[in-house]
């Protein structure tokens, strides 16, 4: 059976389902300011081992994602 977590796409707040067996990296990106306003909000990148696209930009924090992943290890 496939095991998926549900994450929120940064770009348009749509739902993304990621197969936990193929997560290759997870890292936080800080908020980006340009000319005194927020150019890009803080977010997390989740990369998969099946694609070389840099990963998916999502709203959940790494800690929230790791909590979701912990449920599969219980």
KOLRO-195553 format. One line per 10 residues: number of its first residue (from 1); for each residue x, y, z of C-alpha. Coordinates in nm, 4 decimals. Each point is the difference from the previous one (the first is absolute). Layout:
BEGIN
NUM) X/Y/Z | ... $
This chain:
BEGIN
1) 0.0000/0.0000/0.0000 | 0.1227/0.3489/-0.0782 | 0.0533/0.2386/0.2870 | -0.0717/0.3674/-0.0626 | 0.0054/0.3230/0.1973 | -0.2182/0.2956/-0.0906 | 0.1807/0.3347/-0.0390 | -0.1023/0.3489/-0.1135 | 0.1579/0.1470/-0.3140 | 0.1581/0.3414/0.0662 $
11) -0.0920/0.1435/-0.3388 | -0.3766/-0.0457/-0.0016 | -0.0914/-0.1797/0.3265 | -0.1085/-0.3157/-0.1834 | 0.0535/-0.3379/0.1626 | 0.3031/-0.2125/-0.0934 | 0.0271/-0.3672/0.0963 | 0.3582/-0.1219/0.0429 | 0.0948/-0.3676/0.0242 | 0.2061/-0.0230/0.3196 $
21) 0.2139/-0.2809/-0.1408 | 0.1500/0.2349/-0.2608 | 0.0840/0.3103/0.2062 | 0.3642/0.0830/-0.0592 | 0.0362/0.3319/0.1831 | -0.1897/0.2502/0.2130 | 0.1250/0.3475/0.0856 | -0.1324/0.3358/0.1172 | 0.0349/0.3201/-0.2043 | -0.0065/0.3353/0.1763 $
31) -0.2250/0.2872/-0.0982 | 0.1452/0.2079/-0.2862 | -0.0238/0.3784/0.0208 | 0.0563/0.2340/-0.2941 | -0.0353/0.3764/0.0077 | -0.1687/-0.0095/0.3399 | -0.2757/-0.2502/-0.0766 | -0.0315/-0.3781/0.0134 | 0.0930/-0.1465/-0.3373 | -0.0455/-0.3616/0.1119 $
41) -0.1339/-0.1271/0.3344 | 0.1866/-0.2534/0.2086 | -0.0671/-0.3534/-0.1219 | 0.1357/-0.3539/-0.0187 | 0.1376/-0.1893/-0.2984 | -0.0735/-0.3730/-0.0216 | 0.1962/-0.1822/-0.2675 | -0.0650/-0.3466/-0.1345 | 0.2494/-0.2571/-0.1200 | -0.2027/-0.0562/-0.3174 $
51) 0.0333/0.3541/-0.1411 | 0.2866/0.2419/-0.0461 | -0.2132/0.3144/0.0165 | 0.1317/0.1473/0.3256 | -0.3035/-0.1026/0.2005 | -0.3459/0.1194/0.0898 | -0.0427/0.3299/0.1859 | -0.2540/-0.0510/0.2774 | -0.1434/0.1993/0.2907 | 0.0532/-0.2628/0.2723 $
61) 0.3139/0.0288/0.2139 | 0.2617/-0.2769/0.0116 | -0.1126/-0.0835/0.3565 | -0.3616/-0.0415/-0.1154 | 0.1143/-0.2254/-0.2842 | 0.2199/-0.2092/0.2305 | -0.2979/-0.0427/0.2342 | -0.2044/-0.1305/-0.2931 | 0.2818/-0.2389/-0.0910 | 0.0291/-0.1259/0.3581 $
71) -0.3538/-0.1397/-0.0245 | 0.1216/-0.2443/-0.2658 | 0.2777/-0.1289/0.2277 | -0.2269/-0.0897/0.2934 $
